[in-house]
């Protein structure tokens, strides 16, 4: 019991004294997961919209694949990205394994299907005639897509939350492709794993609290935006 | 010579490989108000959306002002479309009405003027700053109509615009749309399954069934002379007579139909053009003019045709205008009805349904 109480006391000391290492890890986590979410948003919303708005043979199969991808295990992604970036691998030439870029790539692979799947569902849930109505108002195809995205913005915000939530809390892929290098690729989750392994529960608790707070704050902001815009 | 704003040839639309529309020829006169009327699944909406350039036909051509439609995008910027659902965007009423104008990159002050003008015409000026998600169904449909009319389109396509409104809301909107269509010179195509809507808004009618147009003509022509049993069954069997109101006081109307005056009950103003609808079961026939009656409309007519209809007979009369009566076998035998006989036709003023004509 003492272990836990002491752990919490030490954790809050680390938090309130703004420990440089803890701050650095937090900033890096935000940067990596934020970048991965942004890239995934771009790919995911485009892909989701294209699949939703077009009829083509094999559409159902594509949707099934996207939905399967939403539950892609991070360690599998970590393994695949490692193989690709390995010195002798297909993309080894770039020499980016064990760099923040490698983690961004792995997290993008994890978040993209999540954001694609939710965007796809959001677009398919819009009224069937809405596209025709927008075209009949004189919109070009690009203008139509833009209006549709604006109309689906509430579920698309949910996609952002789900995507970011998925990658900020992910550890398997980050540790495999990033290597948990201190001050370089060490993020909140990988640091927590390491500190727990070493028995440094105080630091591990501090990092976990930050992780929880971050996830909570970002979701609170997005939820606020979403609820404020929700029609009543 | 009539100029056609829109023409279609050999239009075929397929859905899932099955033909849902087959229109060998179609033409729309400049300035016409055409109602596509028919039961659900007749292909009204499909034809309307095909003409609006929103559904690509599997075969056939559409020409706009004599030119084959090649630039669909340019064509869509000259028309407007209103659907059964209002399909408003999740923003203010003002921004909704402004959407089409913004897409055309109109100037901001011009947009604002146009939005206010059409919001006022549709009676929603007070709602402009409200969220489109917080207004009633009727207000939403008014917004949708204002959004279409604000573009001042050359052709406006209305796809069952009143189908999801409750009767009082629908009544008010029908009245306003009727007025605005008269104020603007837009050509209009309306799809509806409601013959009264068609009679009130349209001056041309096309009856559709199973993906084909089965009869076209002026509304009263179609209703008085349905081409076949389907049309008769669908448009109803009322006699429809156009006329002009010559006297109106306290809901009691006198309407000049050319050959005589008809007394009716309803709301209309002096000099207004109206359509009178009379159900055949409300018309009584007599062979002598002997006795007093409460019926306000009594006049001689010649029996043109007697058609057996199972349990009753359909008697088509010529009273200067066409009129139809349903009578029983006993009445036909009792009165000795035969073609060419002159009879006295009578119906009550309250049996006349008065519709303001477009």
Boltz contact constraints between the chains, C-beta under 6 A:
constraints:
  - contact:
      token1: [A, 129]
      token2: [B, 83]
      max_distance: 6.0
  - contact:
      token1: [A, 130]
      token2: [B, 87]
      max_distance: 6.0
  - contact:
      token1: [A, 132]
      token2: [B, 54]
      max_distance: 6.0
  - contact:
      token1: [A, 133]
      token2: [B, 83]
      max_distance: 6.0
  - contact:
      token1: [A, 133]
      token2: [B, 87]
      max_distance: 6.0
  - contact:
      token1: [A, 136]
      token2: [B, 81]
      max_distance: 6.0
  - contact:
      token1: [A, 137]
      token2: [B, 99]
      max_distance: 6.0
  - contact:
      token1: [A, 137]
      token2: [B, 100]
      max_distance: 6.0
  - contact:
      token1: [A, 137]
      token2: [B, 103]
      max_distance: 6.0
  - contact:
      token1: [A, 138]
      token2: [B, 76]
      max_distance: 6.0
  - contact:
      token1: [A, 138]
      token2: [B, 77]
      max_distance: 6.0
  - contact:
      token1: [A, 138]
      token2: [B, 100]
      max_distance: 6.0
  - contact:
      token1: [A, 138]
      token2: [B, 103]
      max_distance: 6.0
  - contact:
      token1: [A, 138]
      token2: [B, 104]
      max_distance: 6.0
  - contact:
      token1: [A, 139]
      token2: [B, 103]
      max_distance: 6.0
  - contact:
      token1: [A, 143]
      token2: [B, 103]
      max_distance: 6.0
  - contact:
      token1: [A, 151]
      token2: [B, 90]
      max_distance: 6.0
  - contact:
      token1: [A, 231]
      token2: [B, 133]
      max_distance: 6.0
